[in-house]
Amino acid sequence: MIALLRLVLMIVVGLTVIAVCLWFWCRAGARDRLEAEWARTRPPLPLHRYVKNGLDDRKPRLIRRLILGVYVAPITLLAVLVWTFN
């Protein structure tokens, strides 16, 4: 039982590292897209405010996608594989 808990802990730590890396990568890409869009359209907001508002708007969707893609999908796949082969 202790070995299973250690394995689960290592998996969760590894997935958390992946989620944090993906968080920064997705925000950097969104920031670049927002800056390019601001340069194209020239809205009345300053650049830093436009980018901050855009990132704040995208934050809930990004969190949902990261949780589903990084935690739920791999753990579900692992559980199905373990159940199938046992």
C-alpha positions, 0 to 999 in steps of 0.5 A, spaced: 500 500 500 505 504 501 508 503 494 502 505 491 501 511 495 508 513 493 507 511 485 501 516 486 505 521 489 510 521 484 505 521 478 501 527 481 508 531 482 510 529 475 503 531 472 503 538 476 510 540 473 507 538 466 501 543 468 505 548 470 510 548 464 504 548 459 501 554 463 507 558 462 507 556 455 500 557 453 500 564 456 506 566 453 503 564 446 496 568 448 500 574 450 504 574 443 497 573 439 494 579 443 500 583 442 500 582 435 492 583 435 493 590 438 498 592 433 493 590 427 487 593 430 490 599 435 484 599 440 484 605 445 486 601 450 494 601 452 498 595 450 499 592 457 491 593 459 489 590 453 494 584 454 492 583 461 484 584 459 485 578 454 489 574 459 484 574 464 478 573 459 482 566 457 484 564 464 478 560 466 478 556 459 485 555 460 485 552 467 479 547 465 483 545 459 489 544 463 486 540 468 482 535 463 488 534 459 494 534 464 490 530 470 484 527 468 485 524 461 492 521 463 489 518 470 483 515 467 487 512 461 492 509 467 486 506 471 482 503 464 489 500 463 490 497 470 483 495 470 483 492 463 490 488 464 488 485 471 
